[in-house]
């Protein structure tokens, strides 16, 4: 996948910031190229994996619903990557 792609993972790789998408509708609005595509749950997080200032990959996590993405859970993801 190119970091120039229109996707949460590519955005996380480009920006070095965690990307949270709380619904398929939000995903489709933010990333039109993904409209109608397969999903892994209702909500999604893309967290860049950065080592010594270099992004080496992106961790993608799918969730059944956005309610599972509370601040505590997001803080855990941030601490883990």
MOKAZI-V632525 format. One record per residue. N is the residue number from 0. RES is the residue in one letter. PHI is phi in radians with two decimals (none if undefined). OMEGA is omega in radians with two decimals (999 if undefined). NEAR is the number of other ideal C-beta (glycine too) atoms within 10 Angstrom. Layout:
# MOKAZI-V632525
n->N res->RES phi->PHI omega->OMEGA near->NEAR
n->N res->RES phi->PHI omega->OMEGA near->NEAR
This chain:
# MOKAZI-V632525
n->0 res->X phi->none omega->3.10 near->9
n->1 res->X phi->-1.41 omega->3.07 near->9
n->2 res->X phi->-1.22 omega->3.08 near->14
n->3 res->X phi->-1.54 omega->-3.13 near->9
n->4 res->X phi->-1.09 omega->3.12 near->15
n->5 res->X phi->-1.63 omega->-3.10 near->12
n->6 res->X phi->-2.74 omega->3.10 near->24
n->7 res->X phi->-1.04 omega->-3.12 near->22
n->8 res->X phi->-1.12 omega->3.13 near->19
n->9 res->X phi->-1.13 omega->3.10 near->18
n->10 res->X phi->-1.08 omega->3.12 near->20
n->11 res->X phi->-1.08 omega->3.12 near->25
n->12 res->X phi->-1.14 omega->-3.13 near->24
n->13 res->X phi->-1.16 omega->-2.99 near->16
n->14 res->X phi->-1.61 omega->-3.05 near->12
n->15 res->X phi->1.29 omega->-3.11 near->11
n->16 res->X phi->-2.05 omega->3.06 near->12
n->17 res->X phi->-1.12 omega->3.09 near->18
n->18 res->X phi->-2.02 omega->3.12 near->22
n->19 res->X phi->-2.02 omega->3.09 near->18
n->20 res->X phi->-2.11 omega->-2.97 near->26
n->21 res->X phi->-1.60 omega->3.10 near->16
n->22 res->X phi->-2.85 omega->3.07 near->14
n->23 res->X phi->-1.13 omega->3.11 near->17
n->24 res->X phi->-1.09 omega->3.09 near->10
n->25 res->X phi->-1.13 omega->3.11 near->15
n->26 res->X phi->-1.00 omega->-3.10 near->20
n->27 res->X phi->-1.11 omega->3.13 near->16
n->28 res->X phi->-1.24 omega->-3.10 near->11
n->29 res->X phi->-1.38 omega->-3.05 near->14
n->30 res->X phi->-2.29 omega->-3.05 near->18
n->31 res->X phi->-0.97 omega->-3.13 near->9
n->32 res->X phi->-1.19 omega->-3.13 near->10
n->33 res->X phi->-1.67 omega->-3.12 near->17
n->34 res->X phi->-0.96 omega->3.12 near->10
n->35 res->X phi->1.43 omega->-3.13 near->7
n->36 res->X phi->-1.37 omega->3.12 near->11
n->37 res->X phi->-1.12 omega->3.10 near->5
n->38 res->X phi->-2.21 omega->3.02 near->14
n->39 res->X phi->-2.02 omega->-3.07 near->11
n->40 res->X phi->1.48 omega->-3.10 near->13
n->41 res->X phi->-1.61 omega->-3.08 near->20
n->42 res->X phi->-2.17 omega->-3.01 near->22
n->43 res->X phi->-2.59 omega->3.02 near->24
n->44 res->X phi->-2.20 omega->3.01 near->24
n->45 res->X phi->-2.08 omega->-3.09 near->20
n->46 res->X phi->-2.06 omega->-3.13 near->22
n->47 res->X phi->-1.20 omega->3.07 near->20
n->48 res->X phi->-1.77 omega->-3.01 near->14
n->49 res->X phi->-2.04 omega->3.12 near->14
n->50 res->X phi->-2.18 omega->3.14 near->8
n->51 res->X phi->0.88 omega->3.08 near->5
n->52 res->X phi->1.40 omega->-3.13 near->6
n->53 res->X phi->-2.01 omega->3.09 near->8
n->54 res->X phi->-1.33 omega->-3.10 near->15
n->55 res->X phi->-1.83 omega->-3.14 near->10
n->56 res->X phi->3.01 omega->3.13 near->14
n->57 res->X phi->-2.41 omega->3.05 near->24
n->58 res->X phi->-1.58 omega->3.12 near->15
n->59 res->X phi->-1.92 omega->-3.12 near->15
n->60 res->X phi->-2.24 omega->3.08 near->15
n->61 res->X phi->-1.84 omega->-3.12 near->13
n->62 res->X phi->-2.29 omega->-3.13 near->18
n->63 res->X phi->-1.08 omega->3.09 near->10
n->64 res->X phi->-2.72 omega->-3.07 near->11
n->65 res->X phi->-1.16 omega->3.12 near->16
n->66 res->X phi->-1.06 omega->3.11 near->11
n->67 res->X phi->-1.37 omega->-3.11 near->14
n->68 res->X phi->-1.80 omega->3.10 near->19
n->69 res->X phi->-1.43 omega->-3.09 near->10
n->70 res->X phi->-1.04 omega->3.13 near->7
n->71 res->X phi->-1.12 omega->3.12 near->7
n->72 res->X phi->-1.14 omega->3.11 near->14
n->73 res->X phi->-1.16 omega->3.07 near->14
n->74 res->X phi->-1.11 omega->3.10 near->10
n->75 res->X phi->-1.10 omega->3.13 near->11
n->76 res->X phi->-1.06 omega->3.14 near->15
n->77 res->X phi->-1.05 omega->-3.14 near->11
n->78 res->X phi->-1.21 omega->-3.08 near->7
n->79 res->X phi->-1.34 omega->-3.12 near->9
n->80 res->X phi->-1.89 omega->999 near->15
